[in-house]
């Protein structure tokens, strides 16, 4: 009887804990629809790692910039680079996921298929890694973000939380540090260069771009033009499904 009583009590505690976690996460995501996050899990992890590692030269850079004060070139560049179907999906690009699986099975180098929404979920709440548990939690937060935020807000948070170099987070800090200019004045090629390092900002550098980064920059700039330039941002509010077929035919980098 005692064991059964303890089992029921633990079960109730687990139900309460799950309910509190679900309620807390929903409220946190809903609040961040209007309140700008001052930091993110990835930023905190980066700073903690630098402190533990005793990196004397490490300098953290981050400056929140509202979307209205960010060059539309930067917004289109990350869409062209990371997620061209961003206006049309609900958080997951199943075509790209299947393509990545097929390419991996054929022996090609593994590549990511995460959408901008998934990357926002990871940046804000999670950690880098590929475990099934982490991916499952990421999927949960991705669904919440897509459900509770408009596309413009998702893009705004991504531009302010993405890492563009060691200790450089957000397009505000990146434009100042790498180009000595305001984020509102980024040119198409500057924005494309920032987007070019996003797959691995610890390996690829904006301030010392190699051949791969320069070629990727040029490809992103061409993709931006093919999408219609900054006018493509109108799709965030009024997506035209007929354009999706053309996007699906595009060659992914």
N, C-alpha and C positions, 0 to 999 in steps of 0.2 A: 504493500500500500504506500509506504514512504517513497519508494522509487517511482511509483506511478504519479504521486503528488508532485515530486520534483520534476518529473518529465513534463507534466502539464504546465508547471510554473515556468520552466525554461521555454516551453513552446509559446506561452503568452508573451514572455519577454522578447522572444525573437520576432513575433508578430508586431509588437509595439515598436521595436527597433526598426523593422522594415518600414512600418508606416511612417515613423518620424523621418527616416531617411528619404523616403519618397516625397513626403510633404516638403521637407527642407530643400531638396533639390529643385522641385517645381517652383517654389517661392524664390529661390536664388536666381534661377534662370529668368523667371518673370521680372524680377526686380532689375536685372541687368538689361532688360529691354530699354530702360530709361536711364539707369545709373551706370556711368562709365566705370568699368573695373579698374582699380588702381594698380593691380598686378595680375599675375596669372600663375598657375601651377608650374608651367615651364620656366617662367622667369625666376620664381622662387627656388626651383631646383637648380637652375644655373648659378644663381648667386650663392646658394649653399655649397654647391660643388666647388666653386672658386674659393670660398672661405676655408673649406676643409682641406683643399689642395694647397692652400697657402700661396695663391697666385698674386704676387705683389703688384704686377702690372695690370691686373684685371680691373676694368672700369665698366660699370653698368650704365647703360644709356637707354632711356625710355622717356618719351614725351607724348602724351595723348593729344591727338589732333582730330577734331570733328571732321566728318566726311565732307562737309561743305568747304573745308579749308585744305582739302587734299586734291591735288591735280587729278582730273578725270583720267589722265594718262596712266596713273598708278593703279587705279581701279580696273581699267581695261587690261592692263598688263598682267595683273595677277589672275584675272579670269582667263585670258588667252593662254597663259602658262599652265595654270593649275586645274581649271575647271570650266571649259567653254560652254558646258550645258548647265551652268549654275542657275540661270533664270528658270530652267524648265524642270528640275528634279526636286524631290522632297528630302534631300539629304544624302542620297546614295545614287551613284552612277553604275547601275548593274551591268551595262554594256562594257564599261572600262574594267570593272572587276573581272568579268569573264575573259576579256582580252588579256589582262594581266596573268590570269591563271593559265590560259592557253599558251602564252609566250613562255611562261616558266616551265611548263611541261615540255615545250619544244627545246628547252635548253638555253633559252635566252636569259640575260641578266634580269633578276627580279626588279620590278619597278612598282612604285606606289600607284594606287588607284583611288586615293582618298579625295573627296570633294572638299571645297572650301569650308562647308558646314562641318564636316568631320574634323578638319584641322582646327577649327575654332573650338570644338568640343574638347579636343586633346589639349590644345594650348591653355585653355582656361582651367580645366578641371583635372587633368590626368598627367601622365608621364610618358616618356618615350619608351617604346617597346612593342613587341608583337605577340604577346600572350593572348590566348582566347578570352581570358577574364578581362584584360584591359580593352580589347576590341569590343567585347559585349557591353561594357560600361560606356565606351565611346559611342556605340550605336544608340544607347538609351539617351545620352545627352544630346546627340545629333537630332533625334526625333523631337526632343523637347525644344531645342533651339529653332528648328524649322516650324514647329507648331506655334511657338510663342513670339517669334521675332519676324519682322519683315526682312526681305532680302537685303535691303539697304543697310539695316542694322548688322546683319551677319557680315557683310562686306566691310563695314566700318570697324567692327571689332577685329576682324582678321587683319586688316591693314595696320591696326594698332598693336597687335600681339605677335605677328610673325617675326621670326628671327632672321636678320639679314647679315649677321656677322657675329663674331664672338662678343657677347655682351651688348649687342646692338639690336634692340627690339622696337618694332613699329616703324612705319614709313617716316614719321616725324623725326625721330632720332637718326634714321638712316640717311635721309636727304641732307640733314645738317652735317653729319659726320663725314659722309663720303663726297658730297657735292657742294657743301657750304652754301646751300640754298634752302629756301622755304619749301615745304612739301607742296604748296599750291603752285610752285613754279617748275616742277619737274617736267622735263621734256619727254617725248615718246621714247627716245633711246635711253635716257637715264632711267625711266621707269622700267623699260624692258631689261636693262642691266640688273636692276634690283631683283626683278622677278626671276632672272636667269639663275640666281644662286639659291633659290628657295628649296630645291630638292635636297641640298646639303650645305647650309651656310657655314659649316665648320670646315668643309673641304674646299668649296669654291669661294672665291673672294671678289668682292666688288672693286676693291682698291688695287687689286693685282690680278685682273682677269686673264685666264689662260685661253688657249685656242677654243676649248670646249665651251667656256662661258661666253666668249664673243660670238661664236657660231649660234649658240642658243639665244643670245640677245637678239641677233639679227632675225632669227626664226620667229621669236616672240613679236618683234616689231612688225614683221610681215603678217603674222596672224592677227594682230591688232587692227591693221588696215583692212584685212579681209573680212573681219567681223563687222566693219563699218565704223571703226574708230570709236570716239567717245559717244557717238550716237547710240552705240550698242547698249549703253547703260539704261536707256529707256525700256529695254526688255525686262528690267528688274520689276517694273510695275505692270507692264502690259506685254507679257511674252506672246510672241506670234509663233504658234506651233509649226507653221509651214517653214520657218527658218531652221527648225531642229534637224530636218533631213539633210540640209546642206552642211550643218555642223558635224553631223555623224560621219559624213564622207571625208572630213578633213584628216590629214595625216597627223597622228600624234607624234610628238618629238620622241 
